[in-house]
């Protein structure tokens, strides 16, 4: 490996010292509250200060190039940093405050962007100064994304965009949006698409939040009415947006595998502890329900196997993990593990896990039912479970293409 064990341990000591000096103790173990948008008077200023310090250090984007504001760390160093974040009960708030910036848009700009685009956009993402959304799906172009009809017309010094997008997460609060548009309607549908980066602060863009069953509204309908995109904001080549867009989705799936570095704050209660609290145990410390014991054990083994697989994939890559179609396998596995955990939590809590509001329920119980409901979307967003299976079949197993090509 590029780093010796001694070098990694030296970096670990550096990370520990920096976290001790810079991470506010008031935020320890509170990743869910802060990352979920809950504001608490006593710690709100601490949360902002922690985000600022992490952004200035570059450790919110630890493996991004230092010349653009990233941490310049290796993958192995980033793993060590994430371990120390977790140990301290710390977390990376920039993953939330940048929207799609850190997990999707930034890595794609680093691969396909011009030097000018990197200089203008990447440092702001690293500091957490900008919130990004993405305009992909349309009312009549979901899984068949290549059928999109949002049109961009060349006006010489800029593009004029008209059309509608849906499921645009965070569009109502975003500063910038990466939008897939049709720039040549006469070409085969996958060949006439381009990727535009659009400033959302303009009158030609309207957003409407979509209310979800879980209570939150992260998704929006987005309407473009003679909206403007500058010529220097096209990411990649003209009419080559399908390639750029697919690559961005690979980064999205990677971020949804459970391997994203920097989440930290992993001091949540184990299912074992929650089961003991709500169901109770016998004199030997066992749950009385043998069927429930078996299902809990199966889930815990699946979760551990998933985590070990992620660690093995990273180790086999010699610390230089590449985003590939294999992310589809881990994305589906992560969805299954998370949804199974939510179902088990609801079962363990019984009627206390079905509360919606009121003093009769703890914040943990209220979060559980909302998490159970919102978690159903995991097998849809970022490409549905079935779409991931298609990718696995074609790009990993080498099975023949059976879908219609366009």
C-alpha positions, -999 to +999 in steps of 0.1 A: +000+000+000+010+036-006+010+043+032+027+023+058+009+014+090+032+038+109+023+066+085-014+059+089-012+058+127+007+091+126-021+105+106-046+090+131-029+109+159-031+141+139-068+136+132-075+129+169-057+160+180-075+182+154-109+168+163-102+173+200-094+210+194-121+217+168-152+195+172-178+210+196-186+185+224-222+197+223-227+180+189-212+146+199-235+118+188-261+142+174-256+135+137-292+125+131-306+157+147-282+181+129-281+163+096-319+159+097-323+196+099-334+199+135-322+231+151-314+233+188-307+267+203-278+256+224-259+240+196-271+258+164-241+281+164-218+252+172-231+233+142-224+263+119-189+267+134-182+230+130-192+231+094-170+262+088-139+246+105-143+213+086-147+231+053-117+253+059-096+222+068-108+205+036-118+174+055-155+177+044-141+165+011-111+146+023-099+130-009-105+159-032-074+178-045-060+203-021-056+229-049-094+232-051-100+233-013-102+195-006-082+176+020-058+160-005-059+127+016-056+092+002-085+068+004-068+050+034-063+083+052-099+092+046-109+059+061-089+066+092-104+101+094-139+086+092-131+062+120-119+090+142-150+111+134-171+081+145-151+076+176-156+112+186-193+111+178-186+136+151-200+138+116-196+157+083-224+183+080-212+194+046-227+163+031-261+178+039-254+215+035-241+211-001-271+190-012-258+169-042-226+188-042-202+165-024-218+132-033-225+137-070-219+170-087-184+178-073-168+144-083-183+148-118-169+183-122-135+170-111-137+144-139-153+163-167-150+200-159-128+226-174-101+242-152-123+273-151-153+252-139-132+235-112-118+268-100-153+284-098-174+255-083-152+231-064-139+254-037-174+266-028-185+229-025-155+221-003-164+250+021-201+242+021-210+276+007-233+263-020-263+238-022-267+218-054-297+200-068-301+178-099-327+180-127-329+145-142-363+128-141-394+143-159-431+134-157-427+112-188-390+103-185-383+084-153-366+051-157-365+058-194-345+090-187-332+092-223-367+102-233-364+136-216-378+166-234-365+196-214-350+217-243-320+240-244-318+263-274-286+280-284-289+318-282-253+326-292-239+337-258-262+316-236-287+288-236-325+292-231-341+263-212-377+253-212-393+222-197-402+204-165-383+182-141-396+162-111-382+146-080-356+173-079-344+169-043-338+202-026-345+223-057-365+248-036-334+257-015-306+251-040-282+277-054-273+256-085-288+227-104-272+203-128-297+197-155-299+172-183-314+189-214-320+181-250-298+202-272-303+183-305-338+168-311-327+153-344-302+129-330-310+095-314-323+102-280-292+093-260-270+113-284-287+147-283-285+154-245-262+178-227-255+186-191-259+222-180-251+238-147-277+264-139-279+293-114-312+288-096-315+325-086-334+336-117-371+344-125-372+317-152-371+288-127-401+278-104-400+250-078-430+233-061-423+209-032-439+175-033-454+164+001-443+128+010-459+103+034-429+106+058-438+142+064-408+159+049-407+174+014-372+170+000-385+165-036-398+191-059-413+197-093-391+222-112-403+243-141-380+261-166-396+290-184-371+307-207-345+301-180-309+310-188-277+289-187-244+304-195-222+289-223-193+282-199-216+261-177-219+231-199-203+201-182-186+179-208-190+182-246-221+193-265-246+164-269-224+142-247-245+147-216-257+111-214-221+100-206-217+127-180-251+120-165-245+083-162-211+089-145-228+112-120-253+085-112-225+061-105-212+086-079-247+088-065-250+050-061-216+049-045-228+075-019-258+053-012-239+021-005-231+030+031-195+036+022-195+073+020-167+087+041-173+113+067-208+106+080-195+096+114-216+101+145-224+064+145-233+062+182-268+051+176-283+023+197-279-012+185-310-033+176-299-056+205-301-028+230-334-015+216-349-050+217-339-054+254-354-020+262-388-026+245-393-064+245-373-074+275-350-104+282-351-135+303-328-144+331-301-154+306-303-121+287-321-136+258-353-124+240-381-147+249-393-148+213-371-172+195-384-162+161-376-126+167-341-136+180-335-154+148-346-126+126-326-100+145-295-122+142-300-127+105-303-089+100-272-081+121-252-107+101-264-091+069-255-056+081-220-068+092-215-087+059-224-055+040-199-034+060-172-060+056-178-062+019-173-024+016-141-026+036-129-055+014-136-037-019-117-007-006-088-028+006-086-047-027-085-014-046-052-006-027-068+025-011-077+039-045-114+029-047-129+034-081-166+041-087-179+013-110-210-007-118-203-027-086-218+003-067-252-010-080-247-042-060-238-024-028-266+002-034-292-025-035-277-043-005-276-010+015-313-004+007-322-039+018-303-037+051-317-002+059-353-012+052-350-044+071-337-025+101-365+000+099-391-028+098-375-045+128-374-013+148-411-007+142-419-043+153-397-040+185-413-007+196-448-020+190-475+007+192-447+031+205-432+028+170-463+040+152-467+075+168-468+106+147-468+134+173-475+140+209-459+138+243-466+100+246-437+093+222-400+100+225-381+117+198-365+084+190-399+068+185-411+096+163-380+095+142-384+057+138-418+059+122-408+087+099-376+069+090-395+037+082-418+056+059-392+078+041-368+047+039-392+031+014-378+056-012-343+041-009-352+013-034-364+039-059-342+070-057-307+069-074-321+044-099-347+018-088-338-016-074-348-031-108-326-006-127-297-016-105-304-052-113-303-044-150-269-027-146-256-057-126-269-081-153-253-062-182-222-046-169-211-072-143-225-105-153-223-098-191-258-108-199-272-096-232-290-063-236-328-069-237-341-035-233-350-011-262-320+009-273-324+046-282 
